[in-house]
């Protein structure tokens, strides 16, 4: 979240909803902003990879369950 809004309730609401990666104070240091964006992007990529891993695990589990049922039926 990058905003000029200084109202505390907006920040608290965002934090409580888990939608804020990091809160930076003004005036912002450009290097700190770059580092924070890089960290947020890495976290985003990790989240996407985790989602893909979950899908793969579900598919593998379904295949294993199918194989188990086939063996039990045969």
QUIPE-V819070 format. One record per run of one state. SS is the DSSP state (h for helix, s for strand, l for the rest). FROM is the first residue (numbers start at 1). LEN is the number of residues. If there is no record, write none. Layout:
ss:SS from:FROM len:LEN
ss:SS from:FROM len:LEN
This chain:
ss:l from:1 len:7
ss:h from:8 len:9
ss:l from:17 len:13
ss:h from:30 len:44
ss:l from:74 len:1
